[in-house]
């Protein structure tokens, strides 16, 4: 069974304690002692997971790890030395919660439940977008052009004029677009196009992490 929760804390005893608590409540957790090791070894791409990270890790700290993972991975930040600016930064960047050690078990579990709910939703959206992309690949180049123009609100006659063809041909292309994308109305088509455009923006690859040079 794959772990659903990753605990990143340089204090081994804290990491073990958190994993025991989570395990006792049916959540498999695995611990890492550094953000660098976690990024190098943890297999989380496309998985339904959350990360519990200590704020004051050596080298790459908790906020830097949060930035490296992005908003798609739900983060819970833990710290024994809370400060308001760090809490504000973490929450503004999408952290599910900012908790102070020693954390109450019920508070931790509630935060993990929220994080996993967020992870489930992100996984569902990702799966739906993958299906939508697969449907988009069925379109011909001309059908793709028609789809974009129709989604902008242009009438069939206007689309025909722009593409240098006749309205009857556009009607055929439009029907095929609807069929291949498996949508049954213009609003549904517009939503599908909007989701694909939003996804292209959200999926822009982040700059690669630079590993420290080996001595």
C-alpha positions as CSV (number, residue, x, y, z in Angstrom):
1,X,0.0,0.0,0.0
2,X,1.4,3.4,-1.0
3,X,1.8,6.0,1.8
4,X,-0.7,8.8,1.6
5,X,1.1,11.1,4.0
6,X,4.7,12.2,4.1
7,X,6.2,13.7,7.3
8,X,9.4,15.8,6.7
9,X,11.1,16.6,10.0
10,X,14.8,16.6,10.9
11,X,13.9,15.5,14.4
12,X,13.6,11.7,14.1
13,X,11.6,11.2,17.3
14,X,9.0,13.8,16.2
15,X,8.7,12.2,12.8
16,X,8.3,8.7,14.3
17,X,5.7,10.0,16.8
18,X,3.6,11.6,14.0
19,X,3.8,8.5,11.9
20,X,2.6,6.4,14.8
21,X,-0.3,8.6,15.5
22,X,-1.4,8.6,11.9
23,X,-0.9,4.9,11.6
24,X,-3.1,4.3,14.6
25,X,-5.9,6.1,12.7
26,X,-5.5,4.1,9.5
27,X,-3.2,6.5,7.6
28,X,0.1,5.1,6.3
29,X,2.8,7.7,6.7
30,X,6.5,7.7,5.9
31,X,9.1,10.1,7.3
32,X,12.0,12.0,5.8
33,X,14.6,13.9,7.7
34,X,15.2,16.6,5.0
35,X,13.3,18.3,2.2
36,X,16.1,17.5,-0.2
37,X,15.9,13.7,0.5
38,X,12.1,13.9,0.2
39,X,12.2,15.6,-3.2
40,X,14.8,13.1,-4.4
41,X,13.1,9.9,-3.3
42,X,9.4,10.3,-2.7
43,X,7.1,9.1,-5.5
44,X,4.2,11.6,-5.3
45,X,3.7,12.7,-8.9
46,X,0.0,12.4,-9.7
47,X,-0.7,10.7,-6.4
48,X,-3.3,11.5,-3.8
49,X,-1.0,12.6,-0.9
50,X,-0.3,15.3,1.6
51,X,2.9,16.5,3.2
52,X,3.4,17.5,6.9
53,X,6.6,19.6,7.0
54,X,8.6,21.2,9.8
55,X,9.1,24.9,9.2
56,X,12.7,25.2,10.3
57,X,14.4,22.4,8.4
58,X,18.1,22.8,7.8
59,X,19.1,23.9,4.2
60,X,15.7,23.8,2.4
61,X,13.1,24.9,5.0
62,X,9.4,24.1,5.1
63,X,8.4,27.2,3.1
64,X,10.9,26.5,0.4
65,X,9.6,22.9,0.1
66,X,6.1,24.2,-0.1
67,X,7.1,26.5,-3.0
68,X,8.9,23.6,-4.7
69,X,5.8,21.4,-4.5
70,X,3.3,24.0,-5.6
71,X,-0.3,24.2,-4.7
72,X,-1.2,20.8,-6.1
73,X,0.2,19.0,-3.1
74,X,-1.6,19.9,0.2
75,X,0.8,21.0,2.9
76,X,0.5,21.1,6.7
77,X,3.3,23.2,8.3
78,X,4.5,22.4,11.8
79,X,6.8,24.4,14.0
80,X,8.0,24.7,17.5
81,X,8.9,28.3,17.0
82,X,5.8,30.0,15.5
83,X,6.0,33.5,14.0
84,X,3.2,35.4,12.3
85,X,5.1,36.3,9.1
86,X,5.8,32.6,8.4
87,X,2.3,31.6,9.2
88,X,0.9,34.2,6.8
89,X,3.3,33.1,4.0
90,X,2.5,29.5,4.4
91,X,-1.3,30.0,4.4
92,X,-1.2,32.6,1.6
93,X,0.8,30.0,-0.5
94,X,-2.0,27.4,0.1
95,X,-1.0,25.5,3.2
96,X,-4.0,23.6,4.7
97,X,-2.9,24.6,8.2
98,X,0.0,26.0,10.3
99,X,0.3,24.1,13.5
100,X,2.4,24.6,16.7
101,X,4.3,21.8,18.3
102,X,3.5,19.9,20.4
103,X,0.3,19.5,18.3
104,X,-2.8,18.1,19.8
105,X,-3.7,14.7,18.2
106,X,-7.3,15.7,17.4
107,X,-6.1,19.0,15.8
108,X,-3.5,17.1,13.7
109,X,-6.0,14.5,12.5
110,X,-8.5,17.2,11.6
111,X,-5.9,19.0,9.5
112,X,-4.9,15.8,7.8
113,X,-8.5,15.0,7.0
114,X,-8.8,18.5,5.4
115,X,-5.6,17.9,3.5
116,X,-6.6,14.5,2.2
117,X,-10.0,15.9,1.1
118,X,-8.2,18.6,-0.8
119,X,-5.8,15.9,-2.3
120,X,-8.8,13.8,-3.3
121,X,-10.4,16.7,-5.1
122,X,-7.2,17.6,-6.9
123,X,-6.9,14.0,-8.0
124,X,-10.4,13.9,-9.3
125,X,-9.9,17.2,-11.3
126,X,-6.7,15.8,-12.7
127,X,-8.4,12.6,-13.9
128,X,-11.2,14.6,-15.5
129,X,-8.7,16.9,-17.3
130,X,-6.8,13.8,-18.6
131,X,-10.1,12.5,-20.0
132,X,-10.9,15.8,-21.5
133,X,-7.4,16.1,-23.1
134,X,-7.8,12.6,-24.6
135,X,-11.1,13.7,-26.1
136,X,-9.5,16.8,-27.4
137,X,-6.9,14.7,-29.3
138,X,-9.7,13.2,-31.3
139,X,-10.4,16.5,-33.1
140,X,-9.0,17.3,-36.5
141,X,-7.1,20.6,-37.0
142,X,-10.2,22.2,-38.5
143,X,-12.5,20.9,-35.8
144,X,-10.1,22.4,-33.2
145,X,-10.3,25.8,-35.0
146,X,-14.1,25.6,-35.1
147,X,-14.3,24.6,-31.4
148,X,-12.3,27.7,-30.3
149,X,-14.3,30.1,-32.4
150,X,-17.6,28.7,-31.3
151,X,-16.5,28.8,-27.6
152,X,-15.8,32.5,-28.1
153,X,-19.5,33.0,-28.9
154,X,-19.3,33.3,-32.7
155,X,-22.3,32.1,-34.7
156,X,-21.9,29.4,-37.4
157,X,-22.1,32.0,-40.2
158,X,-19.3,34.2,-38.5
159,X,-17.1,31.1,-38.1
160,X,-17.6,30.2,-41.7
161,X,-16.7,33.7,-42.9
162,X,-13.5,33.6,-40.8
163,X,-12.4,30.2,-42.0
164,X,-13.4,30.8,-45.6
165,X,-16.1,28.1,-45.9
166,X,-19.9,27.8,-45.8
167,X,-22.2,27.7,-42.8
168,X,-23.4,24.2,-43.6
169,X,-19.8,22.9,-43.3
170,X,-19.3,24.6,-40.0
171,X,-22.5,23.0,-38.7
172,X,-21.0,19.6,-39.5
173,X,-17.7,20.4,-37.8
174,X,-19.5,21.8,-34.8
175,X,-21.6,18.6,-34.4
176,X,-18.5,16.5,-34.6
177,X,-16.8,18.6,-32.0
178,X,-19.7,18.2,-29.6
179,X,-19.7,14.4,-30.3
180,X,-16.0,13.9,-29.9
181,X,-15.8,16.0,-26.7
182,X,-18.9,14.3,-25.4
183,X,-20.7,17.5,-24.5
184,X,-24.4,18.2,-25.2
185,X,-24.7,22.0,-25.1
186,X,-22.8,25.2,-26.0
187,X,-22.3,26.0,-22.3
188,X,-20.8,22.6,-21.7
189,X,-18.5,23.2,-24.6
190,X,-17.4,26.6,-23.3
191,X,-16.7,25.1,-19.9
192,X,-14.6,22.3,-21.4
193,X,-12.5,24.8,-23.4
194,X,-12.1,27.0,-20.3
195,X,-10.9,24.1,-18.2
196,X,-8.4,23.1,-20.8
197,X,-7.0,26.7,-21.1
198,X,-6.9,27.0,-17.3
199,X,-5.1,23.7,-17.0
200,X,-2.5,24.7,-19.6
201,X,-1.7,27.8,-17.4
202,X,-1.7,25.8,-14.2
203,X,0.5,23.1,-15.6
204,X,3.3,25.4,-16.7
205,X,6.5,23.6,-15.5
206,X,8.2,25.2,-12.5
207,X,11.9,26.0,-12.8
208,X,14.0,23.0,-11.9
209,X,15.3,22.6,-8.4
210,X,19.0,23.2,-8.2
211,X,20.8,20.5,-6.2
212,X,23.7,21.6,-4.1
213,X,27.0,20.9,-5.6
214,X,28.8,17.8,-4.2
215,X,32.0,18.6,-2.3
